[in-house]
Each structure stands twice: as C-alpha cells, then as structure tokens.
Amino acid sequence: MIKFTETESAAYQKSIIAETGYLAFKDIGKVITKNNINLSKTLDLGCGFGRSTSYLKQFNPSQFFGSDIDERCVCYCKKHIKDCSFFLNEPSAELYKYQPFSSIFSVLMFFHLETVYELRRELKKCFLSLNDNGQLVIVTGTHNLYTANYTSVKGISSPVKSGDKAIIYLKNIDKEVQDVYWSEEQIIEIATEIGFKSYDLEYPLAEKGAFLDNLDENVKPPYYILTLCKG
C-alpha cells in the first residue's frame, strides 16, 4: 500500500475539503439516502488526518470509528476528533477491530492499494467486517483524474489499464503524488466474486459556477462513488 512521506503527511494535514476534492464528498449524502445506508455503526476506512471523518460525522452515525494504516494519522485523530474511536488498520488482520459494522466508507483510500492482491484483501476484509445487509461505499478516482486538468488537480501520468500507477499534481499543496487507478469494472468484478450482491455508481460533477476557475469539473467527473451491498 502506498504510504505518504512525512512531508506529504504534513501537507495533507493542512488540506481542507475544497475545489476539486470537494467533488469526492459532494454526493455522499445523496448516496446515503438513495441506498438507504444504515449508519448505526460506521467505519471510516482510510481516515487519514480526519478530513473524511469530520465530514461523515455530520450524518450522525450512532457509533463512529476511524481506521488508517498510518500510525501518525491514527494518533492525530485520537487527539483532535471527539466522539469517535480510532484504530490502526493492520494489513495482516482478517477483520477490522470493533466489527461488525453496518456500513463502511472509504474516501480516497483505494487508489493507495498497489496490487490486485491488496485490492482483493481489503475488499474481503470489508465484506467480512460488515453486517449481513451492510454496505461499503468507495470513493476513488476515475480515469479522468489522471488525464484532465481540474481546478486543484492535474493529471501528469496517465494509466493505460486498471491497476496501473499514475501521477497527479495537487496544485493547492504543490505536490506530485502517485496513485493506482482501479476501474469500476475491476472493483465490481472482485467484489462480486467475494460475495457482494449488488452495486450502485455515481459520478459527481460540479454545478455551473461552483468554482471560480471552472476547468474540467463540469464535464469530466474526477471521482466515482461505488456502493456495494453485502446482502
């Protein structure tokens, strides 16, 4: 799994939900309502420094948990975010701590999984850690993310196929970072093999005038939201 360097972590720690990144969160409320997602016990998988956690908490889950592979992130969240339990995501564990969950959200984490093995392992872990009718919501990059020019993100190195590494430039923190592009089709195929029964897809776009400098946000969705249902 791709992990941030200390310099990248420091930059991300200061970032907020704005500009292009806003589209990764924009339609989450719509997805929750559309798919009747149960928020009684929710996990934010790949919580980072708590940006996604703080956003998801506004939907008032009864019990809220956050997890990340980076111990620095977990320690930071434990110190700065109240009414939420945080724990380290151990790659070798078959289940997440505090499972079973009614829902798991993973916002901008899946493109840090470097191999099909890691992708399958994390999807299976999610499946086994959900209630019988639990749902997994994944927000990750479309192919557009690595080819288009957005307000705060610019594609630098385009992937040819699902599983390829790609580079994007984050304008607001002046950093080039490496992601892995996973197509909707490949995630759905693996998830179905594991046992997920149905799925829903959303492609958030910006409303006209939502950005001061509209570039590709209006016509090329940078992210997709995939909802997988266990039952």
Secondary structure, DSSP 4 states (H G I P E B T S, - for coil): -----HHHHHHHHT--S-GGGGGGTTTHHHHHHHTT---SEEEEET-TTSHHHHHHGGG--SEEEEEES-HHHHHHHHHH--S-EEEE--TT-SS-TT--EEEEEEES-GGG--SHHHHHHHHHHHHHTEEEEEEEEEEEE-GGGGTSB-SSEEEEE--SSTT-EEEEEETTTTEEEEEE---HHHHHHHHHHHT--EEEEE---PPTTSSTT-SSTTTS-SEEEEEEE--
